[in-house]
Amino acid sequence: MALHQINLELDQRVRTRTRELTDEVARRRETEEQLRQSAQHDSLTGLPNRRLLMERLDQAIRRAHRDGNKVAVIFVDLDGFKEVNDTHGHDAGDRVLKDISGLLLDQVRETDTVGRLGGDEFIIAYTDLATPEEATALSLRILDAFQERQLPGEGRKDKVGASIGIAMYPDHGDNGADLIMVADAAMYDVKRRGKNGFVLASPANRRCGRGPLIPRINEPLSVILGITG
């Protein structure tokens, strides 16, 4: 009887220790996942940060090279965001950034990536495309969505818009860094022309990111810029 009791106690200790070890492994895995998440995602919006964005962009480029498709890098820079911060405070600015993150995610597919570079700059890796027109169509949808936005928590429209530059693989570069540089240059061309629009970079912008931006023939400037109003 005593031996039986000892065996029961030992069995109970083993089960207890097994549960403890299982819980410890689960906690460590959760901690590792949290560390991985924080290393690869923006702390405010939860979007991929530059590191994860570049990884996914490079993967998309390799896939496009294999399949003969195109990839668009769409650089979205906010217009009027500083005024929101100055007028309503940084908490309101943070709400705007979170809201716009959701807006951009709503416009893309699950296979695409929306990342935040920092500040009020966002990058969309728009993948598995057949033509640049698919990227310009997305840019127009984004601009339309900005027109309908309201200041989060205020129930009224704010004045935040978007200037958008587009670069295409393989037309403008063969790696993520070059494509972002070209898209950045195209975005600043929109800024110079009055903001609230988009520019698709021309072939002259390949790699260097600072060549002249040439509108496509037979299209009015308003179409190139994507200005809707």
C-alpha positions in Angstrom: 0.0 0.0 0.0 2.8 2.4 0.9 4.5 1.6 -2.4 1.3 2.2 -4.3 1.0 5.6 -2.6 4.5 6.5 -3.5 3.9 5.7 -7.1 0.8 7.8 -7.2 2.7 10.7 -5.7 5.6 10.3 -8.2 3.1 10.1 -11.1 1.4 13.3 -9.9 4.8 15.1 -9.6 5.7 14.0 -13.2 2.4 15.3 -14.5 2.8 18.6 -12.7 6.3 19.1 -13.9 5.3 18.2 -17.4 2.6 20.9 -17.3 5.1 23.4 -15.9 7.6 22.6 -18.7 4.9 22.8 -21.3 3.7 26.2 -20.0 7.3 27.4 -19.9 7.9 26.4 -23.5 4.7 28.2 -24.6 5.7 31.4 -22.7 9.2 31.3 -24.3 7.6 30.9 -27.8 5.2 33.7 -27.1 8.1 35.9 -26.0 10.1 35.0 -29.1 7.1 35.8 -31.3 6.7 39.2 -29.6 10.3 40.0 -30.1 10.1 38.9 -33.8 7.0 41.0 -34.2 8.5 44.1 -32.7 11.7 43.7 -34.8 9.7 43.5 -38.0 6.7 45.7 -37.5 6.0 49.4 -36.8 5.1 49.8 -33.1 2.3 52.4 -33.8 0.5 51.0 -36.8 1.5 47.3 -36.7 2.5 47.5 -40.4 5.7 45.9 -41.6 8.7 48.1 -41.0 11.5 48.8 -43.5 13.3 45.6 -42.7 10.3 43.3 -43.3 9.1 45.4 -46.2 12.4 45.0 -48.0 12.4 41.2 -47.4 8.9 40.9 -48.9 9.7 43.2 -51.8 12.8 41.2 -52.7 10.7 38.0 -52.5 8.1 39.6 -54.8 10.8 40.6 -57.3 12.3 37.2 -57.4 8.9 35.7 -58.0 8.1 38.2 -60.7 11.5 37.5 -62.4 10.6 33.8 -62.4 7.0 34.2 -63.6 7.6 37.2 -66.0 5.3 39.5 -64.1 5.7 43.1 -62.8 5.9 44.5 -59.3 4.9 48.1 -58.4 6.5 50.1 -55.6 4.0 52.7 -54.6 5.4 55.5 -52.4 2.7 57.3 -50.4 3.6 60.5 -48.6 0.9 62.3 -46.6 0.0 65.9 -47.5 -1.2 68.1 -44.6 -0.2 65.7 -41.8 2.0 68.3 -40.0 -1.0 70.6 -39.8 -3.0 67.9 -38.0 -0.2 67.4 -35.5 0.1 71.2 -35.0 -3.6 71.8 -34.7 -4.9 68.7 -32.9 -1.8 67.4 -31.2 0.3 64.3 -31.6 -2.3 61.9 -30.3 -4.6 63.0 -33.1 -1.7 62.6 -35.5 -1.1 59.0 -34.2 -4.8 58.3 -34.8 -4.6 59.6 -38.3 -1.5 57.3 -39.0 -3.4 54.3 -37.7 -6.5 55.2 -39.7 -4.5 55.7 -42.9 -2.8 52.4 -42.4 -6.2 50.7 -42.3 -7.3 52.7 -45.4 -4.3 51.5 -47.4 -4.7 47.9 -46.2 -8.4 48.1 -47.4 -7.2 48.9 -50.9 -4.8 46.0 -51.5 -4.9 42.2 -51.6 -3.7 39.9 -48.9 -0.7 39.0 -51.1 0.5 42.6 -51.2 2.4 44.5 -48.5 1.8 47.9 -46.9 4.7 49.1 -44.9 5.6 52.2 -43.0 9.0 53.7 -43.6 8.6 56.1 -40.7 6.9 59.5 -40.1 4.2 60.0 -42.7 5.7 57.8 -45.4 4.2 54.5 -46.5 5.2 51.9 -49.2 3.0 49.5 -51.0 4.6 46.5 -52.6 1.9 45.7 -55.3 2.8 42.3 -56.7 2.1 39.9 -59.6 1.0 42.6 -62.0 0.7 42.4 -65.8 0.8 46.1 -66.6 1.6 49.4 -64.9 -2.0 50.5 -65.4 -2.9 48.2 -62.5 -0.7 50.2 -60.2 -2.1 53.6 -61.5 -5.6 52.3 -60.9 -4.8 51.4 -57.3 -3.3 54.9 -56.8 -6.5 56.4 -58.1 -8.6 54.3 -55.6 -6.3 55.4 -52.8 -6.7 59.1 -53.7 -10.5 58.6 -53.8 -10.4 57.0 -50.4 -8.5 59.9 -49.0 -11.2 62.3 -50.3 -13.8 60.4 -48.1 -11.7 60.2 -44.9 -12.8 61.8 -41.7 -10.6 62.8 -38.8 -10.7 59.8 -36.4 -12.9 60.5 -33.4 -14.0 63.9 -34.8 -16.7 62.9 -37.2 -15.5 65.4 -39.9 -13.1 65.4 -42.8 -9.5 66.4 -42.1 -7.2 67.9 -44.7 -4.8 65.0 -45.1 -4.2 64.0 -48.7 -1.5 61.9 -50.4 1.3 62.4 -53.0 2.0 59.1 -54.7 5.0 58.0 -56.7 5.1 54.7 -58.6 8.1 52.7 -59.8 7.9 49.4 -61.6 10.0 46.2 -61.7 11.6 45.6 -64.1 11.1 49.0 -65.9 12.8 51.2 -63.2 15.1 48.8 -61.3 15.9 45.3 -60.4 15.9 45.5 -56.6 13.9 47.0 -53.8 16.2 49.8 -52.9 16.4 51.2 -56.4 12.7 51.0 -56.9 12.0 52.8 -53.7 14.4 55.5 -54.7 12.7 56.0 -58.1 9.2 56.0 -56.5 10.4 58.6 -54.0 11.6 60.8 -56.8 8.3 60.4 -58.6 6.4 61.3 -55.4 8.4 64.5 -54.9 7.5 65.4 -58.5 3.9 65.3 -57.4 4.7 67.6 -54.4 6.3 70.1 -56.8 3.3 70.0 -59.1 0.8 70.8 -56.3 0.3 67.5 -54.3 -2.8 65.3 -54.1 -2.0 63.1 -57.1 0.3 60.4 -58.5 3.1 60.1 -61.0 4.2 56.9 -62.7 8.0 57.2 -63.3 9.2 57.2 -66.8 11.9 54.8 -68.2 14.4 57.6 -67.9 14.2 57.2 -64.1 15.6 53.7 -64.1 18.0 53.1 -61.1 19.2 56.7 -60.6 15.9 58.0 -59.2 16.6 61.6 -60.2 16.0 61.6 -64.0 13.3 63.7 -65.6 9.7 62.6 -65.2 8.1 62.5 -68.6 4.2 62.3 -68.9 3.0 59.6 -71.2 2.0 60.8 -74.7 -1.6 61.7 -75.3 -2.6 61.8 -71.7 -3.4 65.1 -69.9 -1.4 66.1 -66.9 -4.5 65.7 -64.7 -4.6 62.0 -65.6 -0.9 61.5 -65.0 -1.2 63.2 -61.6 -4.5 61.4 -60.8 -6.2 64.6 -59.7 -9.9 64.0 -59.3 -11.2 67.4 -58.2 
